[in-house]
Amino acid sequence: MSDYRVLTIYGADAPTFLQGQFTQDVAAATEQTARLSAYCTAKGRMLASFIFWQSGTPATDGTKAFHVLVRSDIAESFAKRLRMFVLRAKVTIEDTGMTPTAYWAGENVDLAAGKLGTPAPWQVVVTGSAVQIGLPAGTGIQRGLLIGDHDIDAGTAQPGQPDEWAVLDILAGIPWVEQANQEMFIPQDVNLDAIGAVSFTKGCYPGQEVVARSHYRGKLKRRMLNGFCDVAGETSPAAGTDITDITNIREPSGQVVNVATLADKQFLLFEVRLEAAEHNQLVLGDENGTPITLLPMPYLLDKPALA
């Protein structure tokens, strides 16, 4: 999948450096467990979202290494931004040039027959010479990513399309920061706190004060939802396209986060006022836009309870 790239970050100071940059607790990412996280501006706006995990093999200098899977169109700018803050720390940030292979199958398909493991969501396993990461699906299927050289026997598998994978991410409620939506949202706008991508106990990182204030200030008013529009032949909306509640057209109620088109439908992740969503009369664009059919989110939207 050329839409994604893998960065490698290593060096004697890498764990401490990343702990001060990511929204996630870096210690939670191990050789066996991948984690979702984000990187923000000082105002809490997301510059990147990504999956990261610890390499099972030391870096060339013998230190601990972390792999970061990020959207290709922001990989270079993300790496450049991180390097700005390395200063004298012993940290190296490299673009490996690797792109992942995605797989998905029905829940009753025997993946072992194709030399694939069946890792649980966010579990990391070594499959041959590749790393396999299980991902949540939001539907009754198995899916995940393969990074590195692999000799997987595809068997009777059929080639998939990038938009098919993007739809699965949408159904799973997993948002991706890409060039088109950089700096539009804080992590809570897109449910990253609800799906465990934000630590409220780890200490400081860029935007931490804004993210913490949003968590502690009271009742949730906005969240990310998913849905679809019937739009045969229409152009896909861009990230940031308005979402309107036709019971209150004075101002937009939300914005598109990610979109993918499949079988004459546009599947959407969008950030919206929860009060507007309760009316269930949302449209894409202005009040004359295409109606949005809401889909069930696969996880609770409540604020996470803190220990």
BELQUICOR-V630165 format. One record per residue. N is the residue number from 0. RES is the residue in one letter. SS is DSSP state (@ for helix, = for strand, . for the rest). PHI is phi as a letter, one per 40 degrees, with the letter a starting at -180 (NA if undefined). PSI is psi in degrees with one decimal (NA if undefined). Layout:
((N:RES:SS:PHI:PSI) (N:RES:SS:PHI:PSI))
This chain:
((0:M:.:NA:104.5) (1:S:.:c:-9.2) (2:D:.:c:-6.6) (3:Y:=:b:149.4) (4:R:=:b:159.6) (5:V:=:b:122.9) (6:L:=:c:150.2) (7:T:=:b:131.5) (8:I:=:b:123.2) (9:Y:=:a:172.8) (10:G:.:h:162.4) (11:A:.:d:-31.3) (12:D:.:b:6.5) (13:A:@:d:-48.0) (14:P:@:d:-44.5) (15:T:@:c:-41.8) (16:F:@:c:-48.7) (17:L:@:c:-31.7) (18:Q:@:c:-30.0) (19:G:.:c:6.1) (20:Q:.:b:-38.2) (21:F:=:c:154.2) (22:T:.:c:-21.0) (23:Q:.:c:152.2) (24:D:.:c:116.0) (25:V:@:c:-30.2) (26:A:@:c:-17.8) (27:A:@:c:-16.4) (28:A:.:c:116.8) (29:T:.:b:-172.0) (30:E:.:c:-19.5) (31:Q:.:b:-11.3) (32:T:=:b:122.0) (33:A:.:c:157.8) (34:R:=:b:148.1) (35:L:=:c:142.7) (36:S:=:a:178.6) (37:A:=:a:163.4) (38:Y:=:b:129.1) (39:C:=:b:162.7) (40:T:.:c:174.3) (41:A:.:c:-21.5) (42:K:.:c:7.2) (43:G:.:g:3.4) (44:R:=:c:135.8) (45:M:=:c:128.0) (46:L:=:c:-20.8) (47:A:=:a:149.6) (48:S:=:b:152.7) (49:F:=:a:165.5) (50:I:=:b:134.2) (51:F:=:b:154.9) (52:W:=:a:163.5) (53:Q:=:c:135.8) (54:S:.:c:143.8) (55:G:.:c:-7.0) (56:T:.:b:130.9) (57:P:.:d:155.3) (58:A:.:c:175.5) (59:T:.:c:-23.4) (60:D:.:c:7.4) (61:G:.:g:2.1) (62:T:.:c:169.6) (63:K:.:c:138.5) (64:A:=:b:146.9) (65:F:=:b:139.3) (66:H:=:b:138.9) (67:V:=:b:118.4) (68:L:=:c:118.9) (69:V:=:b:161.7) (70:R:=:c:138.4) (71:S:@:c:-36.5) (72:D:@:c:-8.8) (73:I:@:b:0.5) (74:A:@:d:-46.6) (75:E:@:c:-46.1) (76:S:@:c:-34.5) (77:F:@:c:-47.9) (78:A:@:c:-41.7) (79:K:@:c:-41.5) (80:R:@:c:-45.0) (81:L:@:c:-41.0) (82:R:@:c:-27.5) (83:M:@:c:-27.8) (84:F:.:b:3.5) (85:V:.:c:-41.6) (86:L:.:f:-120.1) (87:R:.:c:3.4) (88:A:.:c:149.8) (89:K:.:c:83.8) (90:V:.:a:134.0) (91:T:=:b:134.6) (92:I:=:b:118.7) (93:E:=:b:144.8) (94:D:=:c:115.0) (95:T:.:c:-18.2) (96:G:.:g:-4.2) (97:M:.:c:142.5) (98:T:.:b:149.8) (99:P:.:c:159.5) (100:T:=:b:127.5) (101:A:=:c:148.8) (102:Y:=:b:150.6) (103:W:=:a:150.2) (104:A:=:a:160.7) (105:G:=:c:156.0) (106:E:.:c:-19.4) (107:N:.:c:1.9) (108:V:.:c:135.9) (109:D:.:c:95.7) (110:L:@:c:-25.7) (111:A:@:c:-26.7) (112:A:@:c:-24.5) (113:G:@:b:19.8) (114:K:.:g:23.2) (115:L:.:b:143.7) (116:G:.:c:179.9) (117:T:.:b:63.6) (118:P:.:c:147.4) (119:A:.:c:163.4) (120:P:=:d:128.8) (121:W:.:g:0.1) (122:Q:=:c:139.0) (123:V:=:b:127.4) (124:V:=:b:153.1) (125:V:=:c:122.3) (126:T:=:b:100.8) (127:G:.:g:-126.5) (128:S:.:b:12.6) (129:A:=:b:162.0) (130:V:=:c:133.3) (131:Q:=:b:130.5) (132:I:=:b:120.9) (133:G:=:c:144.2) (134:L:.:b:149.6) (135:P:.:c:148.9) (136:A:.:b:-36.6) (137:G:.:g:-5.7) (138:T:.:b:174.3) (139:G:.:c:58.4) (140:I:=:b:168.3) (141:Q:=:b:138.8) (142:R:=:a:161.6) (143:G:=:a:-170.9) (144:L:=:b:147.3) (145:L:=:b:127.6) (146:I:=:b:125.8) (147:G:.:h:177.5) (148:D:.:c:133.6) (149:H:.:a:158.6) (150:D:.:b:42.0) (151:I:.:c:133.3) (152:D:.:c:106.6) (153:A:.:c:-23.1) (154:G:.:f:-123.4) (155:T:.:c:12.9) (156:A:.:c:148.3) (157:Q:.:b:143.8) (158:P:.:c:138.0) (159:G:.:b:174.5) (160:Q:.:b:149.6) (161:P:@:d:-38.8) (162:D:@:c:-29.3) (163:E:@:c:-44.3) (164:W:@:c:-41.1) (165:A:@:c:-37.4) (166:V:@:c:-39.2) (167:L:@:c:-38.8) (168:D:@:c:-41.2) (169:I:@:c:-45.1) (170:L:@:c:-29.7) (171:A:@:c:-6.5) (172:G:.:g:32.4) (173:I:.:b:111.0) (174:P:.:c:152.6) (175:W:.:b:130.6) (176:V:.:c:128.4) (177:E:.:b:176.8) (178:Q:@:d:-36.8) (179:A:@:c:-20.1) (180:N:@:b:15.8) (181:Q:.:d:138.6) (182:E:.:g:16.8) (183:M:.:c:-31.1) (184:F:.:b:149.2) (185:I:=:c:162.9) (186:P:@:d:-39.5) (187:Q:@:c:-27.0) (188:D:@:d:-32.1) (189:V:@:b:24.4) (190:N:.:g:15.1) (191:L:.:c:-28.7) (192:D:.:c:-36.8) (193:A:.:c:-24.4) (194:I:.:b:21.3) (195:G:.:g:25.4) (196:A:.:c:2.7) (197:V:.:b:128.5) (198:S:.:b:130.4) (199:F:.:b:9.6) (200:T:.:b:-1.7) (201:K:.:c:-14.8) (202:G:.:h:-162.5) (203:C:.:c:148.3) (204:Y:.:a:163.9) (205:P:.:d:126.6) (206:G:.:g:2.4) (207:Q:@:d:-39.2) (208:E:@:c:-40.9) (209:V:@:c:-44.9) (210:V:@:c:-43.3) (211:A:@:c:-41.4) (212:R:@:c:-40.1) (213:S:@:c:-33.6) (214:H:@:c:-41.2) (215:Y:@:c:-7.6) (216:R:.:c:-7.2) (217:G:.:h:-151.1) (218:K:.:c:140.8) (219:L:.:c:134.7) (220:K:.:b:-19.0) (221:R:=:b:144.3) (222:R:=:a:170.1) (223:M:=:c:134.5) (224:L:=:b:171.7) (225:N:=:b:161.2) (226:G:=:a:-171.0) (227:F:=:a:159.6) (228:C:=:b:145.1) (229:D:=:c:111.1) (230:V:.:a:50.1) (231:A:.:d:122.4) (232:G:.:g:-2.3) (233:E:.:c:154.2) (234:T:.:c:139.2) (235:S:.:c:138.7) (236:P:.:c:150.7) (237:A:.:c:156.3) (238:A:.:d:139.5) (239:G:.:g:-8.3) (240:T:.:d:139.1) (241:D:=:c:148.2) (242:I:=:b:128.7) (243:T:=:b:136.7) (244:D:=:c:113.1) (245:I:.:c:-5.4) (246:T:.:c:-7.1) (247:N:=:a:88.2) (248:I:.:c:9.8) (249:R:.:c:-31.6) (250:E:.:a:156.5) (251:P:.:d:148.9) (252:S:.:c:-12.2) (253:G:=:a:-172.3) (254:Q:=:a:148.9) (255:V:=:c:136.6) (256:V:=:c:-60.1) (257:N:=:b:153.9) (258:V:=:a:146.1) (259:A:=:a:140.2) (260:T:=:b:131.9) (261:L:=:a:127.1) (262:A:.:f:52.6) (263:D:.:g:22.6) (264:K:=:b:143.3) (265:Q:=:b:114.6) (266:F:=:c:135.6) (267:L:=:b:142.4) (268:L:=:b:131.4) (269:F:=:a:145.0) (270:E:=:c:136.5) (271:V:=:a:154.7) (272:R:=:c:129.7) (273:L:@:c:-33.2) (274:E:@:c:-41.1) (275:A:@:c:-39.5) (276:A:@:c:-32.8) (277:E:@:c:-26.3) (278:H:@:c:-21.8) (279:N:.:f:40.8) (280:Q:.:b:51.9) (281:L:=:c:143.2) (282:V:=:b:157.5) (283:L:=:c:122.7) (284:G:.:g:-139.7) (285:D:.:c:-170.0) (286:E:.:c:-14.6) (287:N:.:c:10.0) (288:G:.:c:178.3) (289:T:=:c:131.7) (290:P:=:c:146.0) (291:I:.:b:126.5) (292:T:=:c:118.6) (293:L:=:c:144.5) (294:L:=:b:155.3) (295:P:.:c:134.8) (296:M:.:c:142.9) (297:P:.:c:8.5) (298:Y:.:a:164.7) (299:L:.:c:147.7) (300:L:.:c:3.6) (301:D:.:c:156.8) (302:K:.:c:143.5) (303:P:.:c:140.2) (304:A:.:c:137.9) (305:L:.:b:138.5) (306:A:.:c:NA))
